[in-house]
Amino acid sequence: MEKDRISTEKSDVARMVAGLEADLRRVKKDAEAFGRDLKLLRAEKEKQEAEHKEEVVRVERTKKQTHTQIRLLNDQLDNQREKADLVQQQLQSHVCAA
């Protein structure tokens, strides 16, 4: 009877150990999958950050070019206004010989 009890306990322990080993394999597999997912997410994040930085650089460059173009157009507008004022003054002071 004692042998049967010990045998039963042994098989119970063996089943428990087998169950724990199965759980350990499952947890290890899940951890490896999470690790792969985390690695992919980090790579995706780094890619998006790099793209964002490039976009910021493009926007800043476009902004500077636009400001330069606005400044040049304002200078041209000022020059044309000065010419228009000069022509207007010449027109007012002009006396026709006819």
N, CA, C and O atoms as CSV, one atom per row, in Angstrom:
chain,resi,resn,atom,element,x,y,z
A,1,MET,N,N,0.824,-1.182,0.000
A,1,MET,CA,C,0.000,0.000,0.000
A,1,MET,C,C,0.874,1.254,0.000
A,1,MET,O,O,0.602,2.239,-0.687
A,2,GLU,N,N,1.915,1.172,0.788
A,2,GLU,CA,C,2.851,2.301,0.836
A,2,GLU,C,C,3.491,2.510,-0.530
A,2,GLU,O,O,3.683,3.644,-0.968
A,3,LYS,N,N,3.820,1.400,-1.202
A,3,LYS,CA,C,4.405,1.489,-2.545
A,3,LYS,C,C,3.423,2.134,-3.508
A,3,LYS,O,O,3.827,2.938,-4.349
A,4,ASP,N,N,2.175,1.809,-3.408
A,4,ASP,CA,C,1.170,2.404,-4.287
A,4,ASP,C,C,1.047,3.914,-4.043
A,4,ASP,O,O,0.948,4.704,-4.982
A,5,ARG,N,N,1.057,4.292,-2.765
A,5,ARG,CA,C,0.965,5.700,-2.417
A,5,ARG,C,C,2.175,6.466,-2.967
A,5,ARG,O,O,2.025,7.542,-3.546
A,6,ILE,N,N,3.348,5.913,-2.783
A,6,ILE,CA,C,4.569,6.548,-3.285
A,6,ILE,C,C,4.539,6.603,-4.809
A,6,ILE,O,O,4.931,7.604,-5.408
A,7,SER,N,N,4.078,5.535,-5.425
A,7,SER,CA,C,3.977,5.498,-6.888
A,7,SER,C,C,2.990,6.548,-7.389
A,7,SER,O,O,3.243,7.222,-8.388
A,8,THR,N,N,1.867,6.681,-6.689
A,8,THR,CA,C,0.868,7.684,-7.063
A,8,THR,C,C,1.440,9.091,-6.907
A,8,THR,O,O,1.258,9.937,-7.783
A,9,GLU,N,N,2.132,9.342,-5.793
A,9,GLU,CA,C,2.747,10.645,-5.562
A,9,GLU,C,C,3.787,10.939,-6.635
A,9,GLU,O,O,3.893,12.059,-7.135
A,10,LYS,N,N,4.554,9.901,-6.979
A,10,LYS,CA,C,5.577,10.055,-8.019
A,10,LYS,C,C,4.940,10.445,-9.342
A,10,LYS,O,O,5.416,11.348,-10.029
A,11,SER,N,N,3.867,9.764,-9.691
A,11,SER,CA,C,3.217,10.085,-10.964
A,11,SER,C,C,2.561,11.459,-10.906
A,11,SER,O,O,2.534,12.179,-11.904
A,12,ASP,N,N,2.025,11.831,-9.728
A,12,ASP,CA,C,1.461,13.173,-9.576
A,12,ASP,C,C,2.549,14.234,-9.751
A,12,ASP,O,O,2.352,15.239,-10.435
A,13,VAL,N,N,3.684,13.994,-9.127
A,13,VAL,CA,C,4.813,14.930,-9.243
A,13,VAL,C,C,5.286,14.986,-10.692
A,13,VAL,O,O,5.590,16.065,-11.203
A,14,ALA,N,N,5.352,13.841,-11.355
A,14,ALA,CA,C,5.796,13.799,-12.748
A,14,ALA,C,C,4.822,14.569,-13.640
A,14,ALA,O,O,5.240,15.297,-14.540
A,15,ARG,N,N,3.510,14.404,-13.383
A,15,ARG,CA,C,2.519,15.153,-14.167
A,15,ARG,C,C,2.628,16.653,-13.900
A,15,ARG,O,O,2.516,17.472,-14.813
A,16,MET,N,N,2.848,16.993,-12.636
A,16,MET,CA,C,2.983,18.400,-12.292
A,16,MET,C,C,4.225,18.994,-12.957
A,16,MET,O,O,4.176,20.098,-13.498
A,17,VAL,N,N,5.317,18.270,-12.914
A,17,VAL,CA,C,6.556,18.729,-13.545
A,17,VAL,C,C,6.349,18.858,-15.052
A,17,VAL,O,O,6.800,19.829,-15.659
A,18,ALA,N,N,5.670,17.884,-15.657
A,18,ALA,CA,C,5.409,17.946,-17.098
A,18,ALA,C,C,4.524,19.156,-17.420
A,18,ALA,O,O,4.748,19.838,-18.419
A,19,GLY,N,N,3.530,19.419,-16.584
A,19,GLY,CA,C,2.677,20.590,-16.783
A,19,GLY,C,C,3.451,21.885,-16.651
A,19,GLY,O,O,3.269,22.814,-17.438
A,20,LEU,N,N,4.327,21.940,-15.636
A,20,LEU,CA,C,5.153,23.139,-15.437
A,20,LEU,C,C,6.128,23.339,-16.595
A,20,LEU,O,O,6.367,24.463,-17.034
A,21,GLU,N,N,6.685,22.231,-17.080
A,21,GLU,CA,C,7.596,22.333,-18.230
A,21,GLU,C,C,6.840,22.829,-19.461
A,21,GLU,O,O,7.369,23.639,-20.222
A,22,ALA,N,N,5.622,22.360,-19.665
A,22,ALA,CA,C,4.807,22.810,-20.792
A,22,ALA,C,C,4.494,24.298,-20.646
A,22,ALA,O,O,4.563,25.056,-21.613
A,23,ASP,N,N,4.147,24.707,-19.409
A,23,ASP,CA,C,3.894,26.140,-19.158
A,23,ASP,C,C,5.146,26.965,-19.428
A,23,ASP,O,O,5.079,28.047,-20.011
A,24,LEU,N,N,6.287,26.438,-18.995
A,24,LEU,CA,C,7.552,27.147,-19.202
A,24,LEU,C,C,7.852,27.305,-20.692
A,24,LEU,O,O,8.284,28.372,-21.130
A,25,ARG,N,N,7.623,26.243,-21.473
A,25,ARG,CA,C,7.846,26.329,-22.921
A,25,ARG,C,C,6.905,27.358,-23.558
A,25,ARG,O,O,7.301,28.135,-24.427
A,26,ARG,N,N,5.634,27.339,-23.094
A,26,ARG,CA,C,4.663,28.288,-23.630
A,26,ARG,C,C,5.061,29.728,-23.284
A,26,ARG,O,O,5.002,30.614,-24.136
A,27,VAL,N,N,5.464,29.953,-22.039
A,27,VAL,CA,C,5.875,31.291,-21.615
A,27,VAL,C,C,7.121,31.733,-22.381
A,27,VAL,O,O,7.227,32.887,-22.798
A,28,LYS,N,N,8.057,30.810,-22.561
A,28,LYS,CA,C,9.276,31.132,-23.313
A,28,LYS,C,C,8.931,31.491,-24.756
A,28,LYS,O,O,9.468,32.451,-25.308
A,29,LYS,N,N,8.033,30.714,-25.363
A,29,LYS,CA,C,7.608,30.985,-26.739
A,29,LYS,C,C,6.927,32.359,-26.828
A,29,LYS,O,O,7.190,33.137,-27.745
A,30,ASP,N,N,6.046,32.640,-25.856
A,30,ASP,CA,C,5.370,33.942,-25.833
A,30,ASP,C,C,6.377,35.085,-25.648
A,30,ASP,O,O,6.264,36.128,-26.292
A,31,ALA,N,N,7.353,34.882,-24.770
A,31,ALA,CA,C,8.361,35.911,-24.522
A,31,ALA,C,C,9.186,36.171,-25.783
A,31,ALA,O,O,9.508,37.319,-26.093
A,32,GLU,N,N,9.524,35.113,-26.503
A,32,GLU,CA,C,10.270,35.288,-27.753
A,32,GLU,C,C,9.433,36.039,-28.781
A,32,GLU,O,O,9.944,36.892,-29.507
A,33,ALA,N,N,8.131,35.712,-28.838
A,33,ALA,CA,C,7.243,36.417,-29.774
A,33,ALA,C,C,7.131,37.888,-29.388
A,33,ALA,O,O,7.181,38.763,-30.253
A,34,PHE,N,N,6.980,38.167,-28.083
A,34,PHE,CA,C,6.927,39.551,-27.637
A,34,PHE,C,C,8.228,40.279,-27.959
A,34,PHE,O,O,8.211,41.444,-28.354
A,35,GLY,N,N,9.353,39.592,-27.789
A,35,GLY,CA,C,10.651,40.190,-28.114
A,35,GLY,C,C,10.740,40.555,-29.586
A,35,GLY,O,O,11.209,41.641,-29.930
A,36,ARG,N,N,10.292,39.656,-30.463
A,36,ARG,CA,C,10.296,39.951,-31.896
A,36,ARG,C,C,9.380,41.132,-32.212
A,36,ARG,O,O,9.733,42.031,-32.976
A,37,ASP,N,N,8.182,41.103,-31.596
A,37,ASP,CA,C,7.245,42.209,-31.822
A,37,ASP,C,C,7.827,43.535,-31.347
A,37,ASP,O,O,7.691,44.559,-32.015
A,38,LEU,N,N,8.473,43.504,-30.195
A,38,LEU,CA,C,9.082,44.720,-29.659
A,38,LEU,C,C,10.185,45.229,-30.578
A,38,LEU,O,O,10.302,46.432,-30.808
A,39,LYS,N,N,10.985,44.320,-31.097
A,39,LYS,CA,C,12.055,44.702,-32.020
A,39,LYS,C,C,11.475,45.342,-33.277
A,39,LYS,O,O,11.987,46.353,-33.757
A,40,LEU,N,N,10.397,44.745,-33.812
A,40,LEU,CA,C,9.747,45.311,-35.000
A,40,LEU,C,C,9.156,46.690,-34.697
A,40,LEU,O,O,9.269,47.611,-35.507
A,41,LEU,N,N,8.532,46.825,-33.541
A,41,LEU,CA,C,7.953,48.113,-33.162
A,41,LEU,C,C,9.027,49.185,-32.996
A,41,LEU,O,O,8.834,50.335,-33.392
A,42,ARG,N,N,10.140,48.806,-32.416
A,42,ARG,CA,C,11.237,49.775,-32.258
A,42,ARG,C,C,11.761,50.217,-33.620
A,42,ARG,O,O,12.014,51.401,-33.844
A,43,ALA,N,N,11.922,49.256,-34.522
A,43,ALA,CA,C,12.398,49.585,-35.870
A,43,ALA,C,C,11.398,50.500,-36.565
A,43,ALA,O,O,11.792,51.461,-37.227
A,44,GLU,N,N,10.121,50.211,-36.420
A,44,GLU,CA,C,9.067,51.049,-37.019
A,44,GLU,C,C,9.100,52.458,-36.426
A,44,GLU,O,O,8.972,53.447,-37.148
A,45,LYS,N,N,9.272,52.539,-35.110
A,45,LYS,CA,C,9.340,53.836,-34.433
A,45,LYS,C,C,10.534,54.641,-34.934
A,45,LYS,O,O,10.403,55.829,-35.231
A,46,GLU,N,N,11.687,54.005,-35.026
A,46,GLU,CA,C,12.887,54.690,-35.505
A,46,GLU,C,C,12.701,55.164,-36.938
A,46,GLU,O,O,13.123,56.265,-37.292
A,47,LYS,N,N,12.066,54.329,-37.764
A,47,LYS,CA,C,11.810,54.711,-39.157
A,47,LYS,C,C,10.887,55.922,-39.216
A,47,LYS,O,O,11.135,56.858,-39.976
A,48,GLN,N,N,9.828,55.905,-38.419
A,48,GLN,CA,C,8.895,57.025,-38.413
A,48,GLN,C,C,9.546,58.296,-37.877
A,48,GLN,O,O,9.275,59.387,-38.377
A,49,GLU,N,N,10.404,58.163,-36.860
A,49,GLU,CA,C,11.116,59.331,-36.332
A,49,GLU,C,C,12.043,59.915,-37.390
A,49,GLU,O,O,12.133,61.134,-37.537
A,50,ALA,N,N,12.730,59.051,-38.122
A,50,ALA,CA,C,13.620,59.528,-39.185
A,50,ALA,C,C,12.824,60.229,-40.274
A,50,ALA,O,O,13.227,61.286,-40.760
A,51,GLU,N,N,11.688,59.641,-40.661
A,51,GLU,CA,C,10.840,60.273,-41.675
A,51,GLU,C,C,10.315,61.613,-41.187
A,51,GLU,O,O,10.230,62.571,-41.955
A,52,HIS,N,N,9.961,61.675,-39.906
A,52,HIS,CA,C,9.472,62.937,-39.336
A,52,HIS,C,C,10.562,64.010,-39.365
A,52,HIS,O,O,10.306,65.164,-39.711
A,53,LYS,N,N,11.772,63.613,-39.000
A,53,LYS,CA,C,12.886,64.572,-39.027
A,53,LYS,C,C,13.131,65.075,-40.444
A,53,LYS,O,O,13.362,66.266,-40.654
A,54,GLU,N,N,13.080,64.169,-41.412
A,54,GLU,CA,C,13.268,64.572,-42.804
A,54,GLU,C,C,12.165,65.526,-43.240
A,54,GLU,O,O,12.421,66.500,-43.948
A,55,GLU,N,N,10.949,65.246,-42.821
A,55,GLU,CA,C,9.815,66.114,-43.174
A,55,GLU,C,C,9.989,67.494,-42.545
A,55,GLU,O,O,9.708,68.507,-43.185
A,56,VAL,N,N,10.446,67.539,-41.304
A,56,VAL,CA,C,10.682,68.821,-40.632
A,56,VAL,C,C,11.749,69.613,-41.383
A,56,VAL,O,O,11.611,70.823,-41.568
A,57,VAL,N,N,12.808,68.937,-41.813
A,57,VAL,CA,C,13.873,69.606,-42.560
A,57,VAL,C,C,13.317,70.155,-43.876
A,57,VAL,O,O,13.613,71.289,-44.255
A,58,ARG,N,N,12.507,69.341,-44.574
A,58,ARG,CA,C,11.906,69.805,-45.840
A,58,ARG,C,C,11.004,71.006,-45.615
A,58,ARG,O,O,11.032,71.966,-46.385
A,59,VAL,N,N,10.207,70.952,-44.561
A,59,VAL,CA,C,9.295,72.060,-44.273
A,59,VAL,C,C,10.084,73.323,-43.940
A,59,VAL,O,O,9.750,74.409,-44.414
A,60,GLU,N,N,11.116,73.186,-43.136
A,60,GLU,CA,C,11.949,74.353,-42.783
A,60,GLU,C,C,12.615,74.933,-44.025
A,60,GLU,O,O,12.668,76.152,-44.191
A,61,ARG,N,N,13.124,74.064,-44.898
A,61,ARG,CA,C,13.767,74.532,-46.127
A,61,ARG,C,C,12.754,75.269,-47.003
A,61,ARG,O,O,13.050,76.332,-47.547
A,62,THR,N,N,11.570,74.700,-47.131
A,62,THR,CA,C,10.519,75.337,-47.926
A,62,THR,C,C,10.114,76.670,-47.306
A,62,THR,O,O,9.876,77.646,-48.017
A,63,LYS,N,N,10.039,76.705,-45.998
A,63,LYS,CA,C,9.693,77.947,-45.291
A,63,LYS,C,C,10.729,79.025,-45.561
A,63,LYS,O,O,10.373,80.169,-45.842
A,64,LYS,N,N,12.006,78.675,-45.479
A,64,LYS,CA,C,13.076,79.651,-45.749
A,64,LYS,C,C,13.013,80.131,-47.192
A,64,LYS,O,O,13.154,81.324,-47.461
A,65,GLN,N,N,12.800,79.199,-48.121
A,65,GLN,CA,C,12.715,79.582,-49.530
A,65,GLN,C,C,11.529,80.511,-49.756
A,65,GLN,O,O,11.627,81.480,-50.509
A,66,THR,N,N,10.421,80.215,-49.109
A,66,THR,CA,C,9.232,81.050,-49.260
A,66,THR,C,C,9.482,82.443,-48.701
A,66,THR,O,O,9.100,83.438,-49.317
A,67,HIS,N,N,10.117,82.521,-47.545
A,67,HIS,CA,C,10.428,83.833,-46.964
A,67,HIS,C,C,11.371,84.620,-47.868
A,67,HIS,O,O,11.204,85.827,-48.047
A,68,THR,N,N,12.346,83.945,-48.429
A,68,THR,CA,C,13.273,84.614,-49.351
A,68,THR,C,C,12.523,85.116,-50.581
A,68,THR,O,O,12.744,86.238,-51.036
A,69,GLN,N,N,11.649,84.289,-51.108
A,69,GLN,CA,C,10.882,84.685,-52.287
A,69,GLN,C,C,9.958,85.857,-51.953
A,69,GLN,O,O,9.819,86.776,-52.759
A,70,ILE,N,N,9.336,85.839,-50.796
A,70,ILE,CA,C,8.481,86.957,-50.376
A,70,ILE,C,C,9.304,88.233,-50.266
A,70,ILE,O,O,8.871,89.295,-50.714
A,71,ARG,N,N,10.491,88.131,-49.671
A,71,ARG,CA,C,11.358,89.311,-49.536
A,71,ARG,C,C,11.725,89.863,-50.914
A,71,ARG,O,O,11.682,91.074,-51.128
A,72,LEU,N,N,12.086,88.979,-51.846
A,72,LEU,CA,C,12.445,89.422,-53.198
A,72,LEU,C,C,11.244,90.067,-53.898
A,72,LEU,O,O,11.387,91.092,-54.565
A,73,LEU,N,N,10.080,89.473,-53.746
A,73,LEU,CA,C,8.884,90.042,-54.368
A,73,LEU,C,C,8.529,91.391,-53.749
A,73,LEU,O,O,8.094,92.303,-54.452
A,74,ASN,N,N,8.711,91.520,-52.440
A,74,ASN,CA,C,8.469,92.815,-51.800
A,74,ASN,C,C,9.449,93.867,-52.300
A,74,ASN,O,O,9.074,95.019,-52.521
A,75,ASP,N,N,10.713,93.467,-52.478
A,75,ASP,CA,C,11.704,94.400,-53.033
A,75,ASP,C,C,11.304,94.826,-54.447
A,75,ASP,O,O,11.375,96.006,-54.789
A,76,GLN,N,N,10.884,93.862,-55.259
A,76,GLN,CA,C,10.443,94.191,-56.626
A,76,GLN,C,C,9.225,95.111,-56.590
A,76,GLN,O,O,9.130,96.045,-57.386
A,77,LEU,N,N,8.310,94.854,-55.688
A,77,LEU,CA,C,7.115,95.687,-55.555
A,77,LEU,C,C,7.502,97.103,-55.154
A,77,LEU,O,O,6.956,98.068,-55.688
A,78,ASP,N,N,8.437,97.236,-54.220
A,78,ASP,CA,C,8.907,98.566,-53.810
A,78,ASP,C,C,9.545,99.300,-54.988
A,78,ASP,O,O,9.312,100.491,-55.192
A,79,ASN,N,N,10.357,98.567,-55.763
A,79,ASN,CA,C,10.991,99.192,-56.932
A,79,ASN,C,C,9.938,99.647,-57.941
A,79,ASN,O,O,10.048,100.744,-58.489
A,80,GLN,N,N,8.943,98.844,-58.188
A,80,GLN,CA,C,7.897,99.207,-59.136
A,80,GLN,C,C,7.085,100.390,-58.613
A,80,GLN,O,O,6.679,101.246,-59.399
A,81,ARG,N,N,6.843,100.455,-57.327
A,81,ARG,CA,C,6.127,101.596,-56.744
A,81,ARG,C,C,6.935,102.881,-56.905
A,81,ARG,O,O,6.400,103.941,-57.232
A,82,GLU,N,N,8.250,102.752,-56.662
A,82,GLU,CA,C,9.114,103.924,-56.834
A,82,GLU,C,C,9.074,104.392,-58.287
A,82,GLU,O,O,8.989,105.591,-58.552
A,83,LYS,N,N,9.135,103.458,-59.218
A,83,LYS,CA,C,9.067,103.819,-60.637
A,83,LYS,C,C,7.722,104.457,-60.965
A,83,LYS,O,O,7.659,105.433,-61.713
A,84,ALA,N,N,6.648,103.906,-60.408
A,84,ALA,CA,C,5.319,104.464,-60.654
A,84,ALA,C,C,5.215,105.868,-60.078
A,84,ALA,O,O,4.641,106.756,-60.709
A,85,ASP,N,N,5.766,106.079,-58.885
A,85,ASP,CA,C,5.761,107.416,-58.287
A,85,ASP,C,C,6.557,108.393,-59.146
A,85,ASP,O,O,6.135,109.533,-59.339
A,86,LEU,N,N,7.711,107.955,-59.666
A,86,LEU,CA,C,8.541,108.810,-60.511
A,86,LEU,C,C,7.802,109.169,-61.794
A,86,LEU,O,O,7.818,110.324,-62.220
A,87,VAL,N,N,7.165,108.200,-62.398
A,87,VAL,CA,C,6.404,108.459,-63.629
A,87,VAL,C,C,5.241,109.393,-63.323
A,87,VAL,O,O,4.940,110.287,-64.115
A,88,GLN,N,N,4.583,109.196,-62.181
A,88,GLN,CA,C,3.465,110.064,-61.788
A,88,GLN,C,C,3.953,111.507,-61.593
A,88,GLN,O,O,3.286,112.453,-62.012
A,89,GLN,N,N,5.108,111.667,-60.960
A,89,GLN,CA,C,5.658,113.018,-60.768
A,89,GLN,C,C,6.026,113.654,-62.103
A,89,GLN,O,O,5.773,114.836,-62.336
A,90,GLN,N,N,6.626,112.849,-62.974
A,90,GLN,CA,C,6.982,113.377,-64.290
A,90,GLN,C,C,5.734,113.766,-65.071
A,90,GLN,O,O,5.737,114.763,-65.793
A,91,LEU,N,N,4.687,112.999,-64.930
A,91,LEU,CA,C,3.439,113.292,-65.623
A,91,LEU,C,C,2.805,114.584,-65.122
A,91,LEU,O,O,2.263,115.368,-65.901
A,92,GLN,N,N,2.882,114.794,-63.806
A,92,GLN,CA,C,2.304,116.008,-63.221
A,92,GLN,C,C,3.095,117.254,-63.607
A,92,GLN,O,O,2.522,118.330,-63.780
A,93,SER,N,N,4.404,117.108,-63.741
A,93,SER,CA,C,5.212,118.275,-64.052
A,93,SER,C,C,5.382,118.460,-65.559
A,93,SER,O,O,5.992,119.432,-66.004
A,94,HIS,N,N,4.852,117.542,-66.326
A,94,HIS,CA,C,5.019,117.602,-67.768
A,94,HIS,C,C,4.087,118.674,-68.381
A,94,HIS,O,O,2.891,118.732,-68.094
A,95,VAL,N,N,4.678,119.489,-69.209
A,95,VAL,CA,C,3.893,120.487,-69.924
A,95,VAL,C,C,4.003,120.159,-71.397
A,95,VAL,O,O,5.092,120.084,-71.966
A,96,CYS,N,N,2.862,119.971,-71.984
A,96,CYS,CA,C,2.827,119.574,-73.384
A,96,CYS,C,C,3.070,120.788,-74.259
A,96,CYS,O,O,2.506,121.846,-73.982
A,97,ALA,N,N,3.861,120.691,-75.275
A,97,ALA,CA,C,4.175,121.784,-76.166
A,97,ALA,C,C,2.967,122.098,-77.056
A,97,ALA,O,O,2.861,123.202,-77.590
A,98,ALA,N,N,2.098,121.170,-77.208
A,98,ALA,CA,C,0.935,121.407,-78.056
A,98,ALA,C,C,0.002,122.321,-77.319
A,98,ALA,O,O,-1.059,122.669,-77.836
